Amino acid sequence: MNGWLSGRQDNGANFGDDELRMIPRWAMVGAVLVFAAMQWVFHVVMPHHKHEVLALRLMMSYTWGALWASYVLLIGYVSRDTQRRGMSPALWMLVCMILPGGIGAVVYFLLRQPELSRCPNCATSIASSYNFCPQCQFQTAPVCGICHRGVRITDVYCTQCGHDLASDGAPQRLRVYSDGD
């Protein structure tokens, strides 16, 4: 049922799995190396005190290792997500690395553009908010025939000008209800 509502085919895979597959292999390898480096720092490099509690050292090494490994994975995700949204990957990876404490990632998630989709007719990348393809003029979303503003697929009348949308002759793929069928 959930796949039907979102327009996706539910083949057993969750939406989160698709997002996790976007993380590049270099980021996964980097995360493993960073985690291993943090273990080396805490267990080899840092001086050991006589009254040191082993459990505390293990907890700190695993916590800091997981934190830095997650940060590397986040930067890898941003590198792929920016490409999917038509943004500059180098710029946003730099912002995520330079701004301290994860602020760069928060800024990215607040300012990122919507995902680009493909025109079903000519396969041009278009913003999901476009009603028509700018290359082939293919109608991708329902619009009013009078004011040409976007309308919902279930609307009977335009919310802006009050025009009867049934008389527009919109393509069948853009209508939910039809009087003749």
Number of C-alpha atoms within 10 A of each C-alpha: 7 9 13 9 8 9 8 10 12 13 7 7 9 10 11 8 9 10 12 11 10 15 20 16 12 12 20 16 14 16 23 18 15 21 23 16 16 22 20 14 14 18 15 10 10 9 9 13 7 6 6 9 10 11 9 10 15 13 11 15 21 16 15 16 24 18 15 18 23 18 20 24 22 19 23 22 19 24 23 17 21 21 14 17 17 16 16 12 19 13 12 21 21 13 18 22 18 12 13 10 11 15 14 19 21 12 14 17 11 9 9 15 15 13 17 16 16 14 22 12 13 12 12 15 18 19 18 15 13 14 19 18 21 13 13 12 12 14 18 20 20 22 21 23 17 14 12 13 14 17 18 16 15 12 15 16 16 20 13 13 12 12 16 14 21 16 11 12 9 16 11 9 10 15 18 10 13 8 5 4 4
